[in-house]
Amino acid sequence: MTMKLHQQYLLLHQQFGHLSEHEVTLAELGELLDCTHRNTLTIVKKMIGLHWIHWMSQRGRGRRSTLTLLIPAEKIAAEYMMQAMNRRELQQAAEHIGAFSSSVTMQHHLNQWLLGYSGHHTEEGIHNERIDTLRLPIRQQIHALDPMYINLLAESFITSHVFDGLVQRNEAGEIKPCLAHTWDVSEDRMTWIFYLRKGVSFHDGQYLTAEDVVYTFERLQSTKRRNLYKDVSRHILSIEARDSLTVCFRLTKPHEMFIDFLTTSRASIVSPRLHPMSDSSDSVVEEEPYPALKPVGTGPFKVSVWDEHLCRLDAHPAYFQGRAQLDRVEILQIPWSAPTNWNDHTAMESPFFHLVHNPLSSTGAAWSQISAGVTVRKLITCNTQKIGPLSDPTIRAHVQACVASEGHSLFKEGTVATSSHDSERVSTNLEHANDSLDRITPINPKTLLIATIAQYREDAARLAKALERHGYTCTIRTGTMEQFKGDLRLQCDLILFSLIRDRDVELRRYDLYITLSEHLDERSKETVQNMLTRVISSRHRTDRTLGLDQIEQFLQDQSLLMHLTEKPIETAYLPSVRGVSFNSQGWVNLRHIWFPTSLDEVTVKS
């Protein structure tokens, strides 16, 4: 009933506005609120009692009373949303507060409330046991929790706790056993045999077998989707279950990043019972390619609730590497996007708020800040497969010089990642680029299409504005991740995207250059792909890194790749959070998080 009263007040505010006196009859109010005369009178009395309105009644037919709304709509909308979040009725609430979602005041109220809602909470279970819950508000909508379909960082974070791979990276970046307790590789590096642990159970109670591993990788190979690290899985010639706990992979040729690929979320082992085999239709579905079924993995947490607003993870008690200390993690998707006043570091690349522990009662506590050494580098590349202005290296060089000359004014967040810190050299480069451009007269040389994903539209707008200051006319086209991976980027001139530099950076760079080569002219494409072939055949990491650096240098020398910014992803937390560690992607490992009982919570017995 209270939530409906909030809705009714917002309707009144929409009609009449704040603090002004309005002459109105009960009949008119009833029509607006779609209520009977009696119910309208009840609503008015309740709002008067809550000091939301001032009502000066005038008796008699046709006599108009005076209504004054005393409370700002943003405050009522915030209260309404808080109650909706407690009741898990966010969709209905989000629709009603849509008109106020951009209000700084409402966002302030909501963010203050979130400080109390978020973080660590303890309650007593039915057997008097202590239940520890960590609540994490999230900015991104979760569309998929199937490793084959994930695109967003929030989705990757969740799946990293629900699924396991055959191998994993430790905090030092070393590859260690996971579902496989050991493995062998042939002398020619084309046959890999993995030996599975005994007694590993999926969340549905079924034991892991070699057939599950075979199914997982055959499913990956059957999809037509342009998945991350797709090129590595293409090099798998066959997967064979030699017995219930032994799996043999044969590759088409040696690929020294194959074992790195097996540590990633894409190579997580899934259950065939709830993760159907791909078919040809999944390549054309763009928004939600997979139904929102609760996934089944072997990870430390199992998904117990998942809808459009809440994902609840419960500890998997039989987890083979040891049960998590946390009992439950509740991930709440919030329907507004303004940054909180206690999180200056949250960005699109870091969709979660801080890990916090009772922050409202700990305002004097010092925050600790920690970085997993993960950064997000934003880049632009040129589509030279398309016949257009950027087919000309002179124009590409000019665009690069224009971007470099803008420096810190172009991207205020993060560190400028271009080699443009020497302002005198940048100015000289731009002067030379301008002279070169003046000597050519191509058709429409300064009309450019910029492609990016929806999350980076603001970055693309800043880039476009900067280029327009140098005489270019820019049009921005954005799309979903699937559209961006497909034809969208091939139709545009400049492509803006990002590279996550984590402990999988070697594999990520390899995948980046493979993808980038698809929109290069034939000569450049051949050069890059030949260099990549040498990289994947190099057994030593230093040689592979050198090869990747050479590819990057070639792309930069040809003005095909330009760095914009590089920004670290950091996690802030209160000292009461213990066991903070990170996985290879820089995510906090929730299995190790725990919260001690504070001294003021301990009952001292005499």
Secondary structure as the mmCIF struct_conf table of DSSP 4:
data_model
#
loop_
_struct_conf.conf_type_id
_struct_conf.id
_struct_conf.beg_label_comp_id
_struct_conf.beg_label_asym_id
_struct_conf.beg_label_seq_id
_struct_conf.end_label_comp_id
_struct_conf.end_label_asym_id
_struct_conf.end_label_seq_id
HELX_RH_AL_P HELX_RH_AL_P1 THR A 2 PHE A 16
BEND BEND1 HIS A 18 LEU A 19
STRN STRN1 GLU A 21 VAL A 24
HELX_RH_AL_P HELX_RH_AL_P2 LEU A 26 LEU A 33
TURN_TY1_P TURN_TY1_P1 ASP A 34 ASP A 34
HELX_RH_AL_P HELX_RH_AL_P3 HIS A 37 GLY A 49
TURN_TY1_P TURN_TY1_P2 LEU A 50 HIS A 51
BEND BEND2 TRP A 52 TRP A 52
STRN STRN2 ILE A 53 MET A 56
BEND BEND3 GLY A 60 GLY A 60
TURN_TY1_P TURN_TY1_P3 ARG A 61 GLY A 62
HELX_LH_PP_P HELX_LH_PP_P1 ARG A 63 ARG A 64
STRN STRN3 SER A 65 LEU A 69
BEND BEND4 ILE A 71 ILE A 71
HELX_RH_AL_P HELX_RH_AL_P4 ALA A 73 ARG A 87
TURN_TY1_P TURN_TY1_P4 ARG A 88 ARG A 88
HELX_RH_AL_P HELX_RH_AL_P5 LEU A 90 HIS A 96
TURN_TY1_P TURN_TY1_P5 ILE A 97 ILE A 97
HELX_RH_3T_P HELX_RH_3T_P1 GLY A 98 PHE A 100
TURN_TY1_P TURN_TY1_P6 SER A 101 SER A 102
HELX_RH_AL_P HELX_RH_AL_P6 VAL A 104 TYR A 117
BEND BEND5 SER A 118 SER A 118
STRN STRN4 GLY A 119 GLU A 124
TURN_TY1_P TURN_TY1_P7 ILE A 126 HIS A 127
BEND BEND6 ASN A 128 ASN A 128
STRN STRN5 ARG A 130 ILE A 138
BEND BEND7 ARG A 139 GLN A 140
BEND BEND8 ASP A 146 ASP A 146
TURN_TY1_P TURN_TY1_P8 PRO A 147 TYR A 149
BEND BEND9 LEU A 152 LEU A 152
HELX_RH_AL_P HELX_RH_AL_P7 LEU A 153 VAL A 162
BEND BEND10 LEU A 166 LEU A 166
STRN STRN6 VAL A 167 ARG A 169
TURN_TY1_P TURN_TY1_P9 GLU A 171 ALA A 172
BEND BEND11 GLY A 173 GLY A 173
STRN STRN7 ILE A 175 PRO A 177
BEND BEND12 CYS A 178 LEU A 179
STRN STRN8 ALA A 180 VAL A 185
TURN_TY1_P TURN_TY1_P10 GLU A 187 ASP A 188
BEND BEND13 ARG A 189 ARG A 189
STRN STRN9 THR A 191 LEU A 196
HELX_LH_PP_P HELX_LH_PP_P2 ARG A 197 ARG A 197
TURN_TY1_P TURN_TY1_P11 LYS A 198 GLY A 199
STRN STRN10 SER A 201 SER A 201
TURN_TY1_P TURN_TY1_P12 HIS A 203 ASP A 204
BEND BEND14 GLY A 205 GLY A 205
HELX_LH_PP_P HELX_LH_PP_P3 GLN A 206 GLN A 206
STRN STRN11 TYR A 207 TYR A 207
HELX_LH_PP_P HELX_LH_PP_P4 LEU A 208 LEU A 208
HELX_RH_AL_P HELX_RH_AL_P8 ALA A 210 SER A 222
BEND BEND15 ARG A 225 ARG A 225
TURN_TY1_P TURN_TY1_P13 LEU A 228 TYR A 229
HELX_RH_AL_P HELX_RH_AL_P9 LYS A 230 ARG A 234
TURN_TY1_P TURN_TY1_P14 HIS A 235 HIS A 235
STRN STRN12 ILE A 236 ASP A 243
TURN_TY1_P TURN_TY1_P15 SER A 244 LEU A 245
STRN STRN13 THR A 246 LEU A 251
BEND BEND16 THR A 252 LYS A 253
TURN_TY1_P TURN_TY1_P16 GLU A 256 MET A 257
HELX_RH_AL_P HELX_RH_AL_P10 PHE A 258 PHE A 261
TURN_TY1_P TURN_TY1_P17 LEU A 262 THR A 263
BEND BEND17 THR A 264 THR A 264
HELX_RH_3T_P HELX_RH_3T_P2 SER A 265 ALA A 267
TURN_TY1_P TURN_TY1_P18 PRO A 272 LEU A 274
BEND BEND18 HIS A 275 HIS A 275
HELX_LH_PP_P HELX_LH_PP_P5 PRO A 276 SER A 278
HELX_RH_3T_P HELX_RH_3T_P3 SER A 280 SER A 283
TURN_TY1_P TURN_TY1_P19 VAL A 284 VAL A 284
BEND BEND19 GLU A 287 GLU A 287
BEND BEND20 TYR A 290 TYR A 290
HELX_LH_PP_P HELX_LH_PP_P6 LEU A 293 PRO A 295
BEND BEND21 THR A 298 PRO A 300
STRN STRN14 PHE A 301 TRP A 306
BEND BEND22 ASP A 307 HIS A 309
STRN STRN15 LEU A 310 ALA A 315
TURN_TY1_P TURN_TY1_P20 PRO A 317 ALA A 318
TURN_TY1_P TURN_TY1_P21 PHE A 320 GLN A 321
BEND BEND23 GLN A 325 GLN A 325
BEND BEND24 ASP A 327 ASP A 327
STRN STRN16 ARG A 328 GLN A 333
BEND BEND25 PRO A 335 PRO A 335
HELX_LH_PP_P HELX_LH_PP_P7 ALA A 338 THR A 340
TURN_TY1_P TURN_TY1_P22 ASN A 341 TRP A 342
TURN_TY1_P TURN_TY1_P23 ASP A 344 HIS A 345
STRN STRN17 ALA A 347 ALA A 347
TURN_TY1_P TURN_TY1_P24 MET A 348 GLU A 349
STRN STRN18 SER A 350 SER A 350
STRN STRN19 PHE A 352 PHE A 352
STRN STRN20 LEU A 355 LEU A 355
BEND BEND26 HIS A 357 ASN A 358
HELX_RH_3T_P HELX_RH_3T_P4 PRO A 359 SER A 361
TURN_TY1_P TURN_TY1_P25 THR A 363 GLY A 364
BEND BEND27 ALA A 365 ALA A 365
HELX_LH_PP_P HELX_LH_PP_P8 ALA A 366 TRP A 367
STRN STRN21 SER A 368 CYS A 382
BEND BEND28 GLN A 385 GLY A 388
HELX_RH_3T_P HELX_RH_3T_P5 PRO A 389 SER A 391
BEND BEND29 ASP A 392 ASP A 392
HELX_RH_AL_P HELX_RH_AL_P11 PRO A 393 GLU A 406
HELX_RH_3T_P HELX_RH_3T_P6 GLY A 407 SER A 409
TURN_TY1_P TURN_TY1_P26 LEU A 410 LEU A 410
BEND BEND30 GLU A 413 GLY A 414
STRN STRN22 THR A 415 VAL A 416
BEND BEND31 THR A 418 SER A 419
HELX_RH_AL_P HELX_RH_AL_P12 SER A 423 ASP A 438
TURN_TY1_P TURN_TY1_P27 ARG A 439 ARG A 439
BEND BEND32 ILE A 443 ASN A 444
TURN_TY1_P TURN_TY1_P28 PRO A 445 LYS A 446
STRN STRN23 THR A 447 ILE A 453
HELX_RH_3T_P HELX_RH_3T_P7 ALA A 454 TYR A 456
HELX_RH_AL_P HELX_RH_AL_P13 ARG A 457 GLU A 468
TURN_TY1_P TURN_TY1_P29 ARG A 469 GLY A 471
STRN STRN24 THR A 473 GLY A 479
HELX_RH_AL_P HELX_RH_AL_P14 MET A 481 GLN A 483
HELX_RH_PI_P HELX_RH_PI_P1 PHE A 484 LEU A 488
HELX_RH_AL_P HELX_RH_AL_P15 ARG A 489 LEU A 490
TURN_TY1_P TURN_TY1_P30 GLN A 491 GLN A 491
BEND BEND33 ASP A 493 ASP A 493
STRN STRN25 LEU A 494 ARG A 501
BEND BEND34 ASP A 502 ASP A 502
TURN_TY1_P TURN_TY1_P31 ARG A 503 ASP A 504
HELX_RH_AL_P HELX_RH_AL_P16 VAL A 505 SER A 517
TURN_TY1_P TURN_TY1_P32 GLU A 518 HIS A 519
BEND BEND35 LEU A 520 LEU A 520
HELX_RH_AL_P HELX_RH_AL_P17 GLU A 522 ILE A 536
TURN_TY1_P TURN_TY1_P33 SER A 537 SER A 537
BEND BEND36 HIS A 540 HIS A 540
HELX_RH_AL_P HELX_RH_AL_P18 ARG A 541 ASP A 557
TURN_TY1_P TURN_TY1_P34 GLN A 558 SER A 559
STRN STRN26 LEU A 561 TYR A 573
TURN_TY1_P TURN_TY1_P35 PRO A 575 SER A 576
STRN STRN27 ARG A 578 ARG A 578
STRN STRN28 PHE A 582 PHE A 582
TURN_TY1_P TURN_TY1_P36 SER A 584 GLN A 585
BEND BEND37 GLY A 586 GLY A 586
STRN STRN29 VAL A 588 VAL A 588
HELX_RH_3T_P HELX_RH_3T_P8 LEU A 590 HIS A 592
STRN STRN30 TRP A 594 TRP A 594
HELX_LH_PP_P HELX_LH_PP_P9 PRO A 596 SER A 598
HELX_RH_3T_P HELX_RH_3T_P9 LEU A 599 GLU A 601
HELX_LH_PP_P HELX_LH_PP_P10 VAL A 602 LYS A 605
#
